[in-house]
Amino acid sequence: MTEPIPHISNWVNGAHAAPTTERITVLNPATEAPIATIDATPRDAVDDIIASAHAAFQSGAWAQADASTRSTVLTTAAQLLRARLPEFVTLETQQTGRPIREMRTQLARVPEWLEYFGGLARTHEGRVPPFKGPVVNTLTRQPLGVVAQITPYNHPLLIAMKKLAAALAAGNAVVVKTSERAPLSVLRLGALFQAAGLPDGVLQIIAGYGAATGRFLCESPRLAKIDLTGGAATYAAVAAVAARNMVPVTAELGGKAPVCLFPSLDVELAVKAALFAAFIASGQTCVTGSRLLVHAAMYESFCAVLERRVRALRVGDPTDERTQIGAVISRAAVERCAAFVERAVQDGGRVLCGGRATTDAAGRGFFFEPTVVETRAEAELAQSEVFGPVIALVKCESEEEMIAVANGTPYALGASVWTNDFAQAHRVAGQIEAGIVWVNGHHLNDPSSPWGGFKESGLGKENGVEAYESYTKVKSTVFNYGVAPTWFDDEPANARYG
């Protein structure tokens, strides 16, 4: 007899709440099999959850806790997460379809975000600016209140933790809206934080469709901040209502990262760089190296090696240790990839390798072959985000052209420069418009390193002191110990107004 699939309900006020009437089925994208159902949270439930989070914030149990207490809870949560990583790896692999070798490596570092922000909560200092006269001015940081965090499906645990760790370290109450496509690992965090000592109600984790539950959450005037990772259309919808409620927004949006490959590199190394930048997570990251900009002096030899290596990539079962390329998240993602390839060919592009949807041996799963298309810098494929393993290959005649092409899209999140010429590395990196520029690397990330883009790639930063401070408000307290209030005396002495 087939076991019924589990239902994982929202985490509210320290427990899994009663299931909602409407439910959403979560599929394993590599097998198309249902793995769980989750809540489709309606507006009234969202409003109640925000009210509970607000009450938890107002209680002061977390917002007014000593910094050392918040630090201890976060570092304890890091220890608990590290001890339970195997179960989170399994969940992430099931719900995203990404190879288990990727998930083990990525998730092994996630506890570092809790440790970093736990340390920052303990050590971050206020300031005493040089105020003129016998006056002492202290600047202190206070938590904002109830913050909403909208997380995506591509790196569920990592991106949730980047947001959560900063917000909790600063003393806020948090309502996390998980992606309906990959919610399970994030929903499991509630009990983990509770075990670490986080007061109930400070962290609420809810599920539902973005256009419904996500909208209900972001429309609340009780929020103090919204932090989202998503697309430009999502940001446009959120920003409009946030503006009406005067709620600040941090937005990590799309990207079209250039991978700038110069002829001082060994060709084999250049191809390895391209494979890593382009095909991690089946190209489903905002900083996917989705434009390979290759200098003409190495272009032909590079293409020959690239085609051979891409054709040899192992696509298949994400639980197989040998699998290099897993599934994309949904059938719609497969169709999007195929449509981009079709339009690229119609636009004069040449498919170097890949270009087709595929399945497992049983004819199941949402897979797309790793694909490279020779095209022009101005073509749609080189300008628009695919969010899949479909990569634009562009030949550049000079360093100047490569810089111009790199900067020639509306996006400016990540970019990488690969060269053995030290002066060229500095020169090119300095001219590329992007929030993150890697030199001889790609995808490198650290909790201390600010992460966020320019132009249409977003607003604000994740990671680092910048993220922590964005979850606080600055309070200025002015201590006067020598300026007398003599302004309205008949003969004021040394009266001071400002």
Disulfide bonds with the S-S distance in Angstrom:
none
